[in-house]
Amino acid sequence: MLKPKSNSTAQKYHLVVSSAGVRLDRFVADKCPELTRTHAQKLIADGFITVNGREARSSLRLDSGDQVDIIVPMALPSPLTPEAIPLNVVYEDEDLLVVDKPPGLTVHPAPGHPDHTLLNALLSHVPHLAQMGDSLRPGIVHRLDKDTSGLMIVAKNRAAQMNLIEQFRTRSVVKVYLVLVKGRLTPEKGIIDAAIGRDMRNRKRMAVVKAGMQARTQYQVIKYIDGYTLLEVMPETGRTHQIRVHLAAIGYPVVGDAVYGVKSPHLSRQFLHACRLGFRLPSSGEYVEFRSELPEDLEKALKEIT
């Protein structure tokens, strides 16, 4: 049995692939018996597993001689329990919900944040989510950062979840965010095309890196406000912290973002709101679109800087 190198915070594995063709997630689950394939996929998605020093997808087919490095955080999420946290449900049918997530609410449990999440609230609203076969994040097909507000889709059954994941994979879901950045962004319309991966100097941060995953973000200026720019931002891909990282990389950091952007006396969180979300209903294929107005704290900040 494989024995990991370990310290007080994580288990670490360094593996060399002996035969080609196996998927990365299956290889990891086979070599690390304590990990389920679902858990392996989450670690891969969160950047804790690399192939030849680079982040990769779960579906990557490995070659003989590839080097796979794995970090398994010791503090794993606790089992999900329902919590009576209020939910703003914008739409619901037998397959899914669209919720308007408030700022400050983490989407699903993670090391250091085991409960009081959107998933805990969802389990109270839709108890059967716990039986969907993904114990870490049942029903979740995409995420918003803790301090990002706005619209999210949650699947209520496995078939709907796979359908929605495929819509995100093929980039057919319309995602529009309202974002306030520092500075006067020009040109007024453009695309940021720059790979994103873990920041090698700080694994809790993401960065524009050559060895990262492809990431594309469209933007359109709505208006200029003194030394700020209000934008509509349309991410084509869904990398972790993508909008915040991309805008900071081109010199226009998100206002209120303490990690990648600039702090603001007017805000206690980043000015980032998922205002529009469009997709096809899994049951009928009908295209639907939902909108969310700016929350009170962001409206207040806009008024204060004008």
Secondary structure, DSSP 8 states (H G I E B T S, - for coil): ----EE-SSEEEEEEE--SS--BHHHHHHHH-TTS-HHHHHHHHHTT-EEETTEE--TT-B--TT-EEEEEEESS-------------EEEE-SSEEEEEE-TT--SS-BTTB-SSSHHHHHHHHSGGGGGSS-SSSTTBSS---TT-EEEEEEESSHHHHHHHHHHHHTT-SEEEEEEEEES--SSSEEEEE--EEEETTEEEEEEE-TTSB--EEEEEEEEEETTEEEEEEEESS--TTHHHHHHHHTT--BBT-TTTSB-BTTBSS--EEEEEEEEE-TTT--EEEEE----HHHHHHHHHH-
